[in-house]
């Protein structure tokens, strides 16, 4: 099945026709990967120009500011919120540390635990109407052909997909 998907992916990525014997599930799987890749490439270009970070780094900063407002999360806590392995999250965090957006420090009570501490360097990029607007415009551009009802249905479908991952 996977080899078949690879052979036909180029065809269904560029048109709206299901290849012969292509199941809807396989098509959706391939299209989600295709869309995610393009969103990442486009997001990386915009974010690199505006802030000097990648889409993954931007997402981690958002998670750290929105989900951990009152505490400095451990790398494991941040990885769980990010939906990633601890090792992958640490690589993203180390890159942000090199850019001055956060620090990774040993926990004061347990030296085996590493905590992520935002430096505040991200604040100018996340505050103010102008910064909020270009980020909102970027997200809105991804869904510009959808009406409210379609967005609600899409959100519902994506939540169902997510429930298959988080069991």
Protein Blocks (a to p, Z undefined) as FASTA:
>chain_A
ZZmmmmmmmmmmmpcbdcehiafklmmmmmmmmmmmmmmmmmmmmmmmmnopafklmmmm
mmmmmmmmmbccdfklmmmmnopafklmmmmmmmmmmnopaccdddfklmkbccdddehl
mmmmmgcjklmmmmmmmmmmmmmmpcfklmmmmmmmmmmmmmmmmZZ
